[in-house]
Amino acid sequence: MKSRINCWEFMKCGREINGERAKDLGVCAAAANPQADGINGGINGGRICWALVGTYSCHAGKSLFSEKKNLCFDCEFHRRVLSEEGILDLEIKKKVRKKRSS
């Protein structure tokens, strides 16, 4: 299994606490949210970034929650976490079962 990493490690954005770009661009909400610490095995919100307001999208900058749905579902890191947590596989299995029963 691949090692479980946080979004800022995967994206190499530098917006984590004490990151190389944090001083100029600010710390991302995923890196600074202690209320999300431990979810999906991440540090702060590092493995639940898609569910946090004020996180940075790799393509669109700081995103509002309402804007995030499409951005995050197309994100490789989001799919990776869902797969590692068994959520993505579960959804695929449900679709396969549904097709078989049709």
C-alpha distances in whole Angstrom, upper triangle without the diagonal:
4,6,9,12,15,17,20,17,15,19,21,24,25,26,25,27,29,27,29,30,30,34,35,33,32,29,27,27,24,24,27,27,26,27,23,22,19,18,15,14,16,19,22,21,18,16,19,21,22,24,26,29,30,27,27,26,25,28,30,30,31,31,32,30,32,31,28,27,27,26,23,22,22,20,16,15,16,15,11,12,14,11,8,11,12,15,15,14,17,20,19,20,23,24,24,26,28,29,29,32,34
4,6,9,12,14,16,13,12,15,17,20,21,23,21,24,25,23,25,26,27,30,31,29,29,26,24,25,21,21,24,24,24,25,22,20,18,17,14,13,14,17,20,19,16,14,17,19,20,22,24,27,27,24,24,23,21,24,27,27,28,28,30,28,30,29,25,25,25,23,20,20,20,17,14,12,14,13,9,10,13,11,8,12,13,16,15,16,19,20,20,21,24,25,25,27,30,30,31,34,35
4,6,10,12,14,11,11,15,16,19,19,21,19,21,22,21,23,24,24,28,29,28,27,24,22,22,19,18,22,22,22,23,19,17,15,15,12,11,11,14,17,17,14,12,16,17,19,21,23,26,26,22,22,22,21,24,27,26,27,27,29,28,30,29,25,25,26,24,21,21,21,18,15,13,15,14,11,11,14,12,9,12,15,17,17,18,20,22,22,24,26,28,28,30,32,33,34,36,38
4,7,10,12,10,10,13,15,17,18,18,16,19,20,19,22,23,22,26,27,25,24,21,19,19,15,15,18,18,18,19,16,14,12,12,9,7,8,11,14,13,10,9,12,14,16,18,19,22,23,19,20,20,19,22,24,24,24,24,26,24,27,26,22,23,23,21,18,19,19,16,14,11,12,13,9,8,11,11,8,10,13,15,16,17,19,21,21,23,25,26,27,29,31,32,33,35,37
4,7,8,6,7,10,11,13,14,15,13,15,17,15,18,19,19,22,24,22,21,18,16,16,13,12,16,16,16,18,15,13,12,12,10,9,7,9,12,11,8,8,11,12,15,17,17,20,20,17,17,17,16,20,22,21,21,21,23,22,25,24,21,21,22,20,17,18,18,15,13,9,12,13,10,9,13,13,11,12,16,17,17,19,21,22,23,25,27,28,29,31,33,34,35,37,39
4,6,5,6,9,10,11,12,12,10,12,15,13,16,16,16,19,21,19,17,14,12,13,9,9,12,13,14,15,12,11,11,11,10,9,6,7,9,8,4,5,9,9,12,14,14,17,16,13,13,14,14,18,19,18,17,18,20,19,22,21,18,19,20,18,15,17,17,14,13,9,11,13,11,9,13,14,12,13,17,17,18,20,22,23,24,26,28,29,30,32,33,35,36,38,39
4,5,5,6,8,9,10,10,9,13,15,13,15,15,14,18,19,16,15,13,10,11,8,9,12,13,15,16,13,13,13,13,12,12,9,10,11,9,5,6,8,7,10,12,12,15,14,10,10,10,10,14,15,14,14,15,17,17,20,18,15,16,17,14,12,14,14,11,10,7,9,12,10,9,13,14,14,15,18,17,17,20,22,22,23,26,27,28,30,32,33,34,36,38,38
4,5,5,5,6,7,7,6,10,12,9,11,11,11,15,16,14,13,10,9,11,8,8,11,13,15,17,15,14,15,15,15,14,11,10,11,10,7,9,12,10,13,15,14,16,14,11,10,11,10,14,15,14,14,15,18,18,21,20,17,19,19,16,14,17,17,13,13,10,12,15,14,13,17,18,17,18,21,21,21,24,26,26,27,30,31,31,33,36,36,37,40,41,42
4,6,5,8,8,10,9,12,13,10,12,13,14,17,18,16,16,14,12,14,12,10,14,16,17,20,17,16,16,16,15,14,11,11,13,12,9,10,13,12,15,18,17,19,18,14,13,14,12,16,18,17,17,19,22,22,25,23,20,21,22,18,16,19,18,14,13,10,13,15,13,13,17,17,16,18,21,21,21,23,26,26,27,29,31,32,33,35,36,37,39,41,42
4,6,8,10,12,11,15,16,13,15,15,16,20,20,18,18,16,14,16,13,13,16,18,19,21,18,17,17,17,15,14,12,13,15,13,10,10,13,12,14,17,17,19,18,14,13,12,11,14,17,16,17,18,21,21,23,21,18,19,19,16,14,16,15,11,9,7,10,12,10,11,14,15,14,16,19,19,18,21,23,23,24,27,28,29,30,33,34,34,36,38,39
4,5,8,10,11,14,16,12,13,13,14,17,17,15,16,14,12,14,12,12,16,18,20,22,19,19,19,18,17,17,14,15,16,14,11,12,14,12,13,17,16,18,16,12,10,10,7,11,13,13,14,16,19,19,21,19,16,18,18,14,13,15,14,10,10,8,11,13,12,13,16,17,17,19,21,21,20,23,25,25,25,28,30,30,31,34,35,35,38,40,40
4,6,8,9,13,13,10,10,10,12,15,15,14,14,13,12,15,13,12,16,18,20,23,20,20,20,20,19,19,16,15,17,15,12,14,16,14,16,19,18,20,18,14,12,12,10,13,15,14,16,18,21,22,24,22,19,21,21,17,16,19,18,14,13,11,15,17,15,16,19,20,20,22,24,24,24,26,29,28,29,32,33,33,35,38,38,39,41,43,44
4,5,8,11,12,8,9,7,9,12,12,10,11,10,9,13,12,11,14,17,19,22,19,19,21,21,20,20,16,16,16,15,12,15,16,13,15,18,17,17,15,12,9,10,8,11,13,11,12,15,18,19,22,19,17,20,20,16,16,19,17,14,14,13,15,18,17,17,21,22,22,23,26,25,25,28,30,29,30,33,34,34,36,39,39,40,42,44,45
4,6,8,8,5,5,5,6,10,10,9,9,8,9,13,12,10,13,16,18,21,19,19,21,21,21,20,17,15,15,15,13,16,17,15,18,20,18,18,16,13,11,13,11,15,16,13,14,17,20,21,24,22,20,23,23,19,19,22,21,18,18,16,18,21,20,20,23,24,23,25,28,28,27,30,32,32,33,36,37,37,39,42,42,43,45,47,48
4,7,8,5,7,5,5,8,9,7,6,5,5,9,9,8,10,13,16,18,17,17,19,19,20,19,16,14,13,13,11,15,15,13,15,17,15,15,12,10,9,11,11,14,14,11,11,14,17,19,22,20,18,21,22,18,18,21,21,17,18,16,17,21,20,19,22,24,23,24,28,27,27,30,32,31,33,36,36,37,39,41,41,43,45,47,47
4,6,5,8,8,6,10,12,10,9,6,6,9,8,5,8,11,13,16,15,14,16,17,18,16,13,10,10,11,9,13,14,12,15,17,15,16,13,11,11,13,14,17,17,14,14,16,19,19,23,22,19,22,23,20,19,22,22,18,19,16,17,21,19,18,21,23,22,23,26,26,26,29,31,31,32,35,36,37,39,41,41,43,45,46,47
4,5,9,9,7,9,12,11,9,6,8,10,10,6,7,11,12,15,15,14,16,18,19,18,14,11,11,12,11,15,16,15,18,19,16,17,15,13,14,17,17,20,20,17,16,19,21,22,25,24,22,25,26,23,22,25,25,22,22,19,21,24,23,21,24,26,25,25,29,28,29,32,33,34,35,38,39,40,42,44,44,46,48,49,50
4,7,8,6,8,11,12,10,8,11,13,13,10,11,14,15,19,19,17,20,21,22,21,17,14,14,16,15,18,20,18,21,23,20,20,18,16,16,19,19,22,22,19,18,21,24,25,28,27,25,28,29,26,25,28,28,24,24,21,23,27,25,24,27,29,27,28,31,32,32,35,36,37,38,41,42,42,45,46,47,49,51,52,53
4,6,5,8,10,10,9,8,10,13,13,10,12,15,17,20,19,18,20,21,22,20,17,14,15,15,14,17,19,17,20,22,19,20,17,15,14,16,16,19,19,16,16,20,22,24,27,25,23,26,27,23,22,26,25,21,22,19,21,24,23,22,25,27,25,27,30,30,30,33,35,35,36,39,40,40,42,45,45,46,49,50,51
4,6,7,8,9,10,10,12,16,16,13,15,19,21,24,23,22,24,25,25,24,20,18,18,19,17,20,22,19,22,24,22,22,19,17,15,17,16,19,19,17,17,21,24,25,28,26,25,28,28,24,24,27,26,23,23,20,23,26,25,24,28,29,28,29,33,32,32,35,37,37,38,41,42,42,44,47,47,48,50,52,53
4,6,6,6,7,8,10,14,15,13,14,18,20,23,22,22,24,25,25,24,21,19,18,18,17,20,21,18,20,22,20,20,16,14,13,15,14,16,16,13,14,18,21,23,25,23,22,25,25,22,22,25,24,21,22,20,22,25,24,24,27,29,28,29,32,32,32,35,37,36,37,40,41,41,43,46,46,47,49,51,51
4,6,5,4,5,8,11,12,10,11,15,17,20,20,19,22,23,24,23,19,17,16,16,15,19,19,17,19,21,18,17,14,13,12,15,15,17,17,13,13,17,19,21,24,23,21,25,25,22,22,25,25,22,23,20,22,25,25,24,27,29,28,29,32,31,31,35,36,36,37,40,41,41,43,46,46,47,50,51,51
4,6,6,8,11,14,16,14,14,17,20,23,23,22,25,26,27,26,23,20,19,19,19,22,23,20,23,24,21,20,17,16,15,18,18,20,19,16,15,19,21,24,27,25,24,28,28,25,25,29,28,25,26,24,26,29,28,28,31,33,32,32,36,35,35,38,40,39,41,44,45,45,47,49,49,51,53,55,55
4,6,9,12,15,17,15,16,19,22,25,24,25,27,28,29,28,24,22,21,21,20,23,24,21,23,24,21,20,16,16,14,17,16,18,17,14,14,18,20,23,26,24,23,27,27,24,24,28,27,24,26,24,26,29,29,28,31,33,32,33,36,36,35,39,40,39,41,44,45,44,47,49,49,50,53,54,55
4,7,9,12,14,13,14,17,20,22,22,22,25,25,26,26,22,20,19,18,18,21,21,17,19,21,18,17,13,12,10,13,13,15,14,10,10,14,17,19,22,20,19,23,23,20,21,24,24,21,23,21,22,26,26,25,28,30,30,31,34,32,32,36,37,36,38,41,41,41,44,46,46,47,50,51,51
4,6,9,12,11,10,14,17,19,19,19,22,23,24,24,20,18,16,15,16,19,19,16,18,19,16,15,11,11,10,13,14,16,15,11,10,14,16,18,21,20,19,23,24,20,20,24,24,21,23,21,22,25,25,24,27,29,29,29,32,31,31,35,36,35,37,40,40,40,43,45,45,46,49,50,50
4,6,8,7,7,10,13,16,15,16,19,19,21,20,16,14,12,12,12,16,16,13,16,17,13,13,10,9,9,13,14,17,16,12,11,14,16,17,21,20,18,21,23,20,19,23,23,20,21,19,20,23,23,21,24,27,26,26,29,28,29,32,33,33,35,37,38,38,41,43,43,44,47,48,48
4,5,6,7,9,12,14,13,14,17,17,18,18,14,13,11,9,10,13,12,9,12,13,10,10,7,5,6,10,11,14,13,10,8,11,13,14,17,16,14,18,19,16,15,19,19,17,18,16,16,20,20,18,21,23,23,23,26,25,25,29,30,29,31,34,34,35,37,39,39,41,43,44,45
4,5,5,6,10,11,10,12,15,14,16,17,13,12,9,7,9,12,11,8,11,11,7,7,6,5,8,11,14,16,15,12,9,11,11,12,16,15,14,17,19,16,15,19,20,17,19,16,16,20,20,18,20,23,22,22,25,24,24,28,28,28,30,33,33,33,36,38,38,40,42,43,43
4,6,6,9,10,8,9,12,11,13,13,10,9,6,4,5,8,7,5,9,9,7,9,8,6,8,11,13,16,15,13,11,12,13,13,16,16,13,16,18,15,13,17,18,15,16,13,13,17,16,14,17,19,19,18,21,20,21,25,25,25,27,30,30,31,33,35,35,37,39,40,41
4,6,8,11,10,9,12,13,14,13,10,7,6,6,6,10,10,9,12,13,10,12,11,9,10,13,14,18,18,15,13,15,16,16,20,19,17,20,21,19,17,20,21,18,18,15,15,19,18,16,19,21,20,20,23,23,24,27,28,28,30,32,33,34,36,38,38,40,42,43,44
4,6,9,9,9,13,14,16,15,12,9,6,7,9,12,12,11,14,14,11,12,11,10,12,15,17,20,19,16,14,16,16,17,20,20,18,21,23,21,19,22,23,21,22,18,18,22,21,19,21,24,23,22,26,25,26,29,30,30,32,35,35,36,39,40,40,42,44,45,46
4,5,6,7,11,11,14,14,11,9,5,6,9,11,10,10,13,11,9,10,10,10,13,16,18,21,20,18,15,16,16,15,19,20,17,20,22,20,18,21,23,20,22,18,18,21,21,18,20,23,21,20,24,23,24,28,28,28,31,33,33,34,37,38,38,40,42,43,44
4,5,5,9,10,13,13,10,8,5,7,10,12,12,12,15,14,12,14,14,14,17,20,22,25,24,22,19,19,19,18,22,23,21,23,25,23,21,24,26,23,24,20,20,23,22,19,21,24,22,20,24,23,25,28,28,29,32,33,33,35,37,38,39,41,43,44,45
4,6,9,9,13,13,11,10,7,8,11,12,11,12,15,12,10,13,14,14,18,20,23,25,25,22,19,19,19,17,21,22,20,21,24,23,20,23,25,23,24,21,19,22,22,18,20,23,21,19,23,22,24,27,27,27,30,31,31,33,36,36,37,39,41,41,43
4,6,6,9,10,8,8,5,5,8,9,7,9,12,10,9,12,14,13,16,18,20,23,23,21,18,18,18,16,19,20,18,19,22,20,17,20,22,20,20,17,16,19,18,15,16,19,18,16,19,18,21,23,23,24,27,28,28,30,32,33,34,36,38,38,40
4,6,9,8,6,5,4,6,8,9,9,11,14,13,12,15,16,15,18,20,21,25,25,23,20,21,21,19,23,23,20,22,24,23,20,22,24,21,21,18,17,20,18,15,17,19,17,16,19,19,22,24,24,25,28,29,30,31,34,34,35,38,39,40,42
4,6,5,5,6,7,8,9,8,9,12,15,14,14,18,19,17,20,21,23,26,26,25,23,23,23,21,24,25,22,22,25,23,20,22,24,21,21,17,16,18,17,13,15,17,15,13,17,17,19,22,22,23,26,27,27,29,31,32,33,36,37,38,40
4,5,6,8,8,7,8,7,7,10,12,11,12,16,17,16,18,19,21,24,24,23,21,21,21,18,21,22,19,19,22,21,17,18,21,18,18,15,13,16,15,11,12,15,13,10,14,14,16,19,19,20,22,24,24,26,28,29,30,32,34,34,36
4,6,9,10,9,9,6,7,11,12,12,14,17,19,17,19,19,20,23,24,24,22,21,22,19,22,23,19,19,21,20,16,17,19,17,16,13,11,13,11,8,9,11,9,7,11,11,13,15,16,17,20,21,22,24,25,26,28,30,31,32,34
4,7,9,10,9,7,9,12,15,15,16,19,21,18,20,21,21,25,26,25,24,23,24,22,25,25,22,22,24,22,19,20,22,19,18,14,14,15,13,10,12,13,10,9,13,14,16,18,19,21,23,24,25,27,28,29,31,33,34,35,37
4,6,6,5,5,8,10,13,13,13,17,17,15,17,18,19,22,23,22,20,20,21,20,23,23,20,21,22,20,17,19,20,17,16,13,13,15,13,10,13,15,12,12,15,16,18,20,21,22,24,26,27,28,30,31,33,35,36,37,39
4,6,5,7,10,11,14,14,14,16,17,14,16,18,19,23,23,21,20,20,21,20,24,24,21,22,24,22,19,21,22,19,19,15,15,18,16,13,16,18,16,15,19,20,21,24,25,26,28,29,30,32,34,35,36,38,40,41,42
4,6,8,9,9,13,12,11,13,14,12,15,17,19,22,22,20,18,18,19,18,21,22,19,21,23,21,18,21,22,19,20,16,16,19,18,15,17,20,18,17,21,20,22,25,25,26,28,30,31,32,34,36,36,38,40,41,42
4,6,5,6,9,9,8,11,11,9,12,14,16,19,19,17,15,15,16,14,18,18,15,17,19,17,14,17,19,16,17,13,12,16,15,12,14,17,16,15,19,18,19,22,23,23,25,28,28,29,32,33,33,35,37,38,39
4,6,6,9,11,10,13,13,10,12,13,14,17,18,16,15,16,17,16,19,19,16,17,19,16,14,16,17,14,14,10,11,14,13,10,13,16,14,14,17,17,18,21,22,23,24,27,27,29,31,32,33,35,37,38,39
4,6,8,9,10,14,15,12,13,14,15,18,19,18,17,17,18,16,19,19,15,16,18,16,12,14,16,13,12,9,8,11,10,7,9,12,11,10,14,13,15,17,18,19,21,23,24,25,27,29,29,31,33,34,36
4,6,6,7,11,12,10,12,13,15,18,18,17,15,14,15,13,16,16,12,13,15,14,11,13,15,12,13,10,8,11,11,8,10,13,12,11,14,13,14,18,18,18,20,23,23,24,26,28,28,30,32,33,34
4,5,5,8,9,6,9,9,12,14,14,13,12,11,12,10,14,13,10,12,14,12,9,12,13,11,12,10,8,12,12,10,12,15,15,14,17,16,16,20,21,20,22,25,25,26,28,30,30,32,34,35,36
4,6,8,10,8,9,9,12,13,13,13,12,10,10,8,11,10,7,8,10,9,6,9,11,9,12,10,7,11,12,11,11,15,15,15,17,14,15,18,19,18,20,23,23,23,26,28,27,29,32,33,33
4,7,10,9,12,12,15,17,16,16,13,11,10,7,10,11,8,9,12,12,9,11,14,13,15,13,10,13,15,13,13,16,17,15,17,15,16,20,19,18,21,24,23,24,27,28,28,30,32,33,33
4,6,6,10,11,15,16,15,14,11,10,9,7,11,12,9,11,14,13,11,14,16,15,17,15,13,16,17,15,16,19,19,18,21,18,19,23,23,22,25,27,27,28,31,32,31,33,36,37,37
4,6,9,11,15,16,14,12,9,7,6,5,9,10,9,12,14,13,12,15,17,16,19,17,15,19,20,18,19,22,23,22,24,22,22,26,26,25,27,30,29,30,33,34,34,36,38,39,39
4,7,9,13,14,12,9,6,6,6,7,11,11,10,13,15,13,13,17,18,16,19,17,16,20,21,19,21,24,24,23,26,24,24,28,29,27,30,32,32,32,35,37,36,38,41,42,42
4,7,10,12,10,8,6,6,8,9,12,11,9,12,14,12,11,15,15,13,16,14,13,17,18,16,18,21,21,21,24,22,22,26,26,25,27,30,30,30,33,35,35,36,39,40,40
4,6,8,7,5,4,6,9,11,13,11,9,13,14,10,10,14,14,12,14,13,13,17,18,17,19,21,22,22,25,23,23,26,27,26,28,31,31,31,34,36,35,37,40,41,41
4,5,5,5,6,6,10,11,13,10,8,11,11,7,8,11,11,9,12,11,11,14,16,16,17,20,21,21,23,22,21,24,26,24,25,29,29,28,31,34,33,34,37,38,38
4,6,6,9,10,13,15,16,13,11,14,13,9,10,13,11,9,11,10,12,14,15,16,18,20,21,22,24,23,21,25,27,25,26,29,30,29,32,34,34,35,37,39,39
4,6,9,10,13,15,15,12,11,13,12,8,10,13,11,10,12,13,14,16,18,19,20,22,23,25,26,24,23,26,28,26,27,30,31,30,32,35,34,34,38,39,39
4,7,7,10,12,13,9,9,12,11,8,11,14,13,12,15,15,15,18,20,20,22,24,25,26,28,26,24,28,29,27,28,32,32,31,33,36,35,36,39,40,40
4,6,10,12,14,11,11,14,14,11,12,16,15,14,16,16,16,19,21,21,22,25,26,26,28,27,26,29,31,29,30,34,34,33,36,38,38,38,41,43,42
4,7,10,12,10,10,13,14,11,13,16,16,15,18,17,16,20,21,21,22,25,26,26,28,26,26,29,30,29,30,34,33,33,36,38,37,38,42,43,42
4,6,8,6,6,10,11,9,10,14,14,14,17,16,15,18,20,20,20,23,24,24,26,24,23,27,28,26,28,31,31,30,33,35,34,36,39,40,39
4,5,5,6,10,12,11,12,15,16,16,19,18,17,20,22,21,21,25,26,25,27,24,24,28,28,26,28,31,30,30,33,35,34,35,38,39,38
4,5,5,7,10,10,10,13,15,15,18,17,15,18,20,19,18,22,23,22,24,21,21,25,25,23,25,28,27,27,30,32,31,32,35,36,35
4,6,7,9,10,11,13,15,16,19,19,16,19,22,21,20,23,25,24,25,22,22,25,25,23,25,28,27,26,30,31,30,31,34,35,34
4,6,7,7,9,11,12,13,17,17,15,18,20,20,20,23,25,24,25,22,21,25,25,23,25,28,27,26,30,31,30,31,35,35,34
4,6,5,6,8,10,10,14,14,11,14,17,16,16,19,21,20,22,19,18,22,22,20,22,25,25,24,27,29,28,29,33,33,33
4,6,6,6,9,10,14,14,11,13,16,16,15,18,20,19,20,17,16,20,20,17,19,22,21,21,24,26,24,26,29,30,29
4,6,5,6,9,12,14,11,13,16,16,15,18,21,20,21,18,16,20,20,18,19,22,22,20,23,26,24,25,29,30,29
4,6,6,6,10,11,10,12,15,15,15,17,20,20,21,18,17,20,22,19,20,24,24,23,25,28,27,28,31,32,32
4,5,5,8,8,6,9,11,11,11,14,16,16,17,15,14,17,18,16,18,21,21,21,23,26,25,26,29,30,30
4,5,8,9,7,7,11,11,10,13,15,15,16,13,11,15,16,13,15,18,18,17,20,22,22,23,26,27,27
4,7,9,8,8,11,13,12,14,16,17,18,16,13,16,18,16,16,20,20,19,21,24,24,24,27,29,28
4,5,5,6,9,10,11,12,14,16,17,15,13,16,18,17,17,21,22,21,23,26,26,26,29,31,31
4,5,5,6,9,10,10,12,14,15,14,12,15,18,16,16,20,21,21,22,25,26,26,28,30,31
4,5,5,6,9,10,10,12,14,14,12,15,17,17,18,21,22,22,24,26,27,28,30,32,32
4,5,5,6,9,10,11,12,11,10,13,15,14,15,18,19,19,22,24,24,25,28,29,30
4,6,5,6,9,10,10,9,7,10,12,12,12,15,17,17,18,21,21,22,24,26,27
4,5,5,6,9,10,10,9,11,13,14,14,17,18,19,20,23,24,24,26,28,29
4,5,5,6,8,8,9,11,13,14,15,17,18,19,21,23,24,25,27,29,30
4,6,5,6,5,5,8,9,10,11,14,15,16,18,19,20,22,24,25,26
4,5,5,6,5,6,9,10,10,12,14,15,16,18,20,21,22,24,26
4,5,8,8,9,11,13,14,15,17,19,19,21,23,24,25,27,29
4,6,8,9,10,12,13,14,16,18,19,20,22,24,25,26,28
4,6,5,6,9,10,11,12,15,16,17,18,20,21,23,25
4,5,5,6,9,10,11,13,14,15,17,19,20,21,23
4,5,5,6,9,10,11,13,14,16,17,19,20,22
4,5,5,6,9,10,11,12,14,15,17,18,20
4,5,5,6,9,10,11,12,14,15,17,19
4,5,5,6,9,10,11,13,14,16,17
4,5,5,6,9,10,11,12,14,16
4,5,5,6,9,10,11,12,14
4,5,5,6,9,10,11,12
4,5,5,6,9,10,11
4,5,5,6,9,10
4,5,5,6,9
4,5,5,6
4,6,5
4,6
4
